[in-house]
Amino acid sequence: MNRRKFIKAGIAGVAGLTLSRSKAIAGMKYRFLNDATIDTVKLGETGLSISRIGMGTGTIGYNHGSNQTRLGMDNFVKMARHAYDRGIRYFDMAESYGSHTYVGNAIKGLPRENITLNTKIWTHPNGSDKIEPVEKMLDRFRTDLGTDYIDILLMHCLMEANWTESRKYYIDALSKAKQDGIIKSVGVSCHNWDAMAEAAENPWVDVILARINPFGTHMDGTTEAVNELLGKARKNGKGIIGMKIFGEGKNSSEQEREQSLKFAIKESNVHCMTIGLESVAQVDDLVDRASRIVKS
């Protein structure tokens, strides 16, 4: 039975669609639509290859916790391993999500070269005396993750312009870490138009994490304006990662998920995207849907 007939028959639920071979996880059975996996793309001029879709770990993330970590270690690891088997090899983290040890356990024993790890640090206007030194912070992150290096390190949630000057301490420290091979690429996570416009032109930035979806939900401008700005950044060699693809969960109906993924994959200027997944069923629905759209 093909996917369309299955949907018409009403057997598939909103959280995930089921077909073909079976696999038991955490006491429940899920079935893949097919053997489709998420493909890999080049992330701008960073030199990194990254899965088109990454697993976000910060849904309702605060106080060193998130919906993903609240699943518990065993359930998170099972979900992440299942995602890895289906081609999701990119993990998006932050210390504020409390997700480093969870991802570290999930990737233990897997080929490190197949995985892309992105994490983020909170910054203050030249406030190096207010926080743990960046060098020690990165050592701690790598210990929690069980890795010698981090692929992408972003300054988290920039919400103002002129961060090139106000965050100079972090820029210098992260540049040294990149030179030392501790991190492979640097950049910013933006929650402000001016901050993103500055990142699009700044030669220090390798990667931009930006909010984008076809509905303009929780974005830093209209969909058209943000997409145009990201296009300029992409022409400048930046790796562009999209977030809030489903509008932070506000656009998650069947029709909206389809529209959002089609936009992100076919029409937007992002190279890849991070999506906060909370179940094996959601992983399967996303992979089946995205794989079909990529091939269409």
C-alpha positions as CSV (number, residue, x, y, z in Angstrom):
1,M,0.0,0.0,0.0
2,N,1.4,3.4,-0.9
3,R,1.6,6.4,1.3
4,R,-1.4,8.2,-0.2
5,K,-3.7,5.3,0.2
6,F,-2.5,4.9,3.8
7,I,-3.3,8.5,4.5
8,K,-6.7,8.2,2.9
9,A,-7.4,5.1,4.9
10,G,-6.8,7.2,8.1
11,I,-4.4,4.8,9.6
12,A,-1.5,7.2,10.0
13,G,-1.6,9.6,12.9
14,V,-0.5,13.3,13.0
15,A,2.7,12.5,14.9
16,G,4.0,10.0,12.5
17,L,3.1,7.8,9.5
18,T,3.8,4.1,9.5
19,L,4.5,1.7,6.7
20,S,6.8,-1.1,5.6
21,R,9.3,-2.8,7.9
22,S,8.8,-2.8,11.7
23,K,11.1,-1.8,14.5
24,A,10.4,-2.0,18.2
25,I,11.7,0.9,20.3
26,A,11.0,1.7,23.9
27,G,8.3,-0.9,24.0
28,M,6.4,0.4,21.0
29,K,6.4,-0.6,17.3
30,Y,7.1,1.9,14.6
31,R,7.3,1.1,10.9
32,F,9.2,3.0,8.2
33,L,7.5,4.2,5.1
34,N,10.6,2.9,3.2
35,D,14.3,2.9,3.6
36,A,14.6,6.6,2.9
37,T,17.2,8.6,4.8
38,I,18.0,12.3,5.1
39,D,20.7,13.4,2.5
40,T,23.9,15.3,3.2
41,V,24.6,18.8,1.9
42,K,27.6,21.2,1.9
43,L,27.3,23.9,4.5
44,G,28.3,27.0,2.5
45,E,32.1,27.5,2.5
46,T,32.7,26.0,5.9
47,G,34.1,22.8,4.5
48,L,31.6,20.9,6.5
49,S,29.1,18.3,5.1
50,I,26.0,18.1,7.2
51,S,22.7,16.3,7.1
52,R,20.0,18.4,5.5
53,I,17.9,18.0,8.7
54,G,19.4,18.1,12.2
55,M,17.9,17.1,15.6
56,G,17.2,20.1,17.8
57,T,17.5,19.6,21.5
58,G,16.1,22.8,22.9
59,T,12.3,22.6,22.5
60,I,11.0,24.8,25.4
61,G,14.6,24.9,26.5
62,Y,15.4,26.8,29.8
63,N,17.2,26.3,33.1
64,H,19.4,23.5,31.6
65,G,16.5,21.4,30.4
66,S,14.3,20.9,27.4
67,N,11.5,18.7,26.1
68,Q,14.2,16.5,24.7
69,T,16.2,16.1,27.9
70,R,12.9,15.7,29.8
71,L,12.4,12.4,27.9
72,G,15.0,10.9,30.1
73,M,18.4,9.6,29.0
74,D,17.3,6.2,27.8
75,N,14.4,7.5,25.7
76,F,16.5,10.3,24.3
77,V,19.3,8.0,23.3
78,K,16.9,5.6,21.6
79,M,15.3,8.4,19.6
80,A,18.6,9.9,18.6
81,R,20.0,6.6,17.5
82,H,16.9,5.9,15.5
83,A,17.3,9.4,13.9
84,Y,21.0,8.6,13.1
85,D,20.0,5.4,11.4
86,R,17.6,7.4,9.2
87,G,20.4,9.9,8.2
88,I,19.9,12.6,10.8
89,R,23.6,13.1,11.7
90,Y,23.5,16.7,12.9
91,F,22.8,17.6,16.5
92,D,22.0,21.2,17.6
93,M,22.6,21.9,21.3
94,A,23.3,24.6,23.9
95,E,24.4,24.5,27.5
96,S,21.2,26.2,28.5
97,Y,19.3,23.2,27.1
98,G,21.3,20.8,29.3
99,S,21.7,18.5,26.3
100,H,25.4,17.9,25.9
101,T,25.6,14.8,28.0
102,Y,22.5,13.4,26.3
103,V,24.0,13.8,22.9
104,G,27.3,12.5,24.2
105,N,25.6,9.3,25.3
106,A,23.7,9.0,22.0
107,I,26.8,9.3,19.8
108,K,29.0,7.1,21.9
109,G,30.6,4.4,19.7
110,L,29.4,6.0,16.4
111,P,31.9,7.2,13.8
112,R,32.7,10.7,14.8
113,E,33.4,11.8,11.2
114,N,29.8,11.0,10.3
115,I,28.4,13.4,12.9
116,T,28.1,17.2,13.0
117,L,27.9,18.8,16.5
118,N,26.7,22.3,16.9
119,T,26.4,24.1,20.2
120,K,26.0,27.6,21.5
121,I,27.2,29.8,24.3
122,W,25.5,32.8,26.0
123,T,27.5,36.0,25.7
124,H,27.5,39.4,27.5
125,P,28.8,42.7,26.2
126,N,32.5,42.2,26.8
127,G,31.6,40.6,30.1
128,S,34.4,38.0,30.2
129,D,34.6,38.5,34.0
130,K,31.0,37.5,34.4
131,I,31.2,34.0,33.1
132,E,33.5,31.0,32.8
133,P,36.3,31.6,30.4
134,V,35.6,30.4,26.9
135,E,38.6,28.0,27.0
136,K,37.3,26.2,30.1
137,M,33.8,26.2,28.8
138,L,34.8,24.5,25.6
139,D,36.9,21.9,27.5
140,R,33.8,21.1,29.6
141,F,31.6,20.8,26.5
142,R,34.0,18.4,24.8
143,T,34.2,16.3,28.0
144,D,30.4,16.1,28.2
145,L,30.2,15.2,24.5
146,G,33.1,12.8,24.5
147,T,34.8,14.4,21.6
148,D,38.0,16.2,20.8
149,Y,36.4,18.9,18.7
150,I,33.1,20.7,18.0
151,D,32.1,21.3,14.4
152,I,30.1,24.5,14.9
153,L,30.2,26.9,17.9
154,L,27.7,29.8,17.8
155,M,27.1,32.9,20.0
156,H,23.6,32.2,21.3
157,C,20.5,34.4,20.7
158,L,22.1,37.7,19.5
159,M,19.4,40.4,19.8
160,E,21.2,43.6,19.0
161,A,23.4,45.3,16.5
162,N,27.1,46.2,16.9
163,W,27.8,42.8,18.4
164,T,31.1,42.7,16.5
165,E,32.4,45.3,19.0
166,S,30.4,44.3,22.1
167,R,31.3,40.6,21.8
168,K,35.0,41.1,20.9
169,Y,36.1,39.0,23.8
170,Y,34.2,36.0,22.5
171,I,35.2,36.6,18.9
172,D,38.9,36.6,19.9
173,A,38.5,33.5,22.1
174,L,36.5,31.5,19.6
175,S,38.9,32.5,16.8
176,K,41.8,31.1,18.8
177,A,39.9,27.9,19.5
178,K,39.2,27.5,15.8
179,Q,42.9,28.1,15.1
180,D,43.8,25.4,17.6
181,G,41.4,22.9,16.0
182,I,39.1,22.8,19.1
183,I,36.2,24.1,16.9
184,K,35.9,23.9,13.1
185,S,33.6,26.9,12.4
186,V,32.1,29.8,14.3
187,G,29.0,32.0,13.9
188,V,25.9,33.4,15.5
189,S,22.3,32.4,16.4
190,C,20.2,35.4,15.6
191,H,16.9,36.6,17.2
192,N,17.1,40.2,15.8
193,W,17.1,41.6,12.3
194,D,20.0,44.0,12.9
195,A,22.1,41.3,14.4
196,M,21.4,39.0,11.4
197,A,22.2,41.8,8.9
198,E,25.5,42.4,10.6
199,A,26.3,38.6,10.5
200,A,25.5,38.4,6.8
201,E,28.4,40.8,6.0
202,N,30.8,40.0,8.8
203,P,33.8,38.0,7.5
204,W,34.3,36.3,10.9
205,V,31.0,34.5,10.6
206,D,31.1,31.1,9.1
207,V,27.5,30.0,10.1
208,I,24.2,31.8,10.7
209,L,21.4,30.1,12.5
210,A,18.2,32.0,11.6
211,R,14.5,31.7,12.2
212,I,12.5,31.1,9.0
213,N,9.2,29.6,7.9
214,P,6.6,30.4,5.2
215,F,4.2,31.8,7.8
216,G,6.4,34.5,9.4
217,T,6.0,33.0,12.8
218,H,8.6,34.0,15.4
219,M,10.8,35.5,12.8
220,D,12.9,38.6,12.6
221,G,11.2,40.1,9.7
222,T,8.8,39.1,6.9
223,T,9.5,35.7,5.2
224,E,10.5,37.5,2.0
225,A,12.8,39.9,3.7
226,V,14.5,37.3,5.9
227,N,14.9,34.9,2.9
228,E,16.5,37.7,0.8
229,L,18.9,38.6,3.6
230,L,19.9,35.0,4.0
231,G,20.4,34.8,0.2
232,K,23.0,37.6,0.5
233,A,24.7,35.9,3.4
234,R,24.8,32.7,1.4
235,K,26.4,34.5,-1.5
236,N,29.0,35.7,1.0
237,G,29.9,32.1,1.7
238,K,28.0,31.7,5.0
239,G,26.6,28.4,6.0
240,I,22.8,29.0,6.6
241,I,20.9,26.8,9.1
242,G,17.2,27.4,9.5
243,M,15.3,27.1,12.7
244,K,11.7,27.6,13.8
245,I,10.7,25.7,10.6
246,F,7.3,24.8,12.1
247,G,7.0,28.2,13.8
248,E,8.1,26.9,17.2
249,G,5.3,24.3,17.0
250,K,2.6,26.9,16.1
251,N,2.4,25.6,12.5
252,S,2.5,21.9,13.0
253,S,-0.7,20.7,11.3
254,E,-0.4,18.1,8.5
255,Q,-0.8,20.8,5.8
256,E,1.5,23.3,7.6
257,R,4.3,20.8,8.1
258,E,4.1,19.9,4.4
259,Q,4.2,23.6,3.4
260,S,7.0,24.4,5.8
261,L,9.3,21.7,4.6
262,K,8.6,22.4,1.0
263,F,9.5,26.0,1.6
264,A,12.6,25.2,3.5
265,I,13.9,22.6,1.1
266,K,12.8,24.1,-2.3
267,E,12.4,27.9,-1.9
268,S,14.4,29.2,1.0
269,N,18.1,30.1,1.2
270,V,19.0,27.7,4.0
271,H,21.4,24.9,3.4
272,C,19.9,22.8,6.2
273,M,17.6,23.0,9.2
274,T,17.3,22.0,12.8
275,I,14.0,20.7,14.1
276,G,13.1,19.8,17.7
277,L,12.0,16.1,17.6
278,E,10.4,14.5,20.6
279,S,9.5,10.9,19.5
280,V,10.5,8.2,17.1
281,A,7.2,8.7,15.3
282,Q,8.1,12.3,14.7
283,V,11.5,11.3,13.3
284,D,9.9,8.8,10.9
285,D,7.3,11.3,9.7
286,L,9.9,14.0,9.2
287,V,12.3,11.8,7.3
288,D,9.7,10.2,5.1
289,R,8.2,13.6,4.3
290,A,11.5,15.5,3.7
291,S,12.9,12.7,1.6
292,R,9.9,12.7,-0.7
293,I,10.1,16.5,-1.0
294,V,13.8,16.4,-1.9
295,K,13.1,13.9,-4.7
296,S,10.1,15.7,-6.0
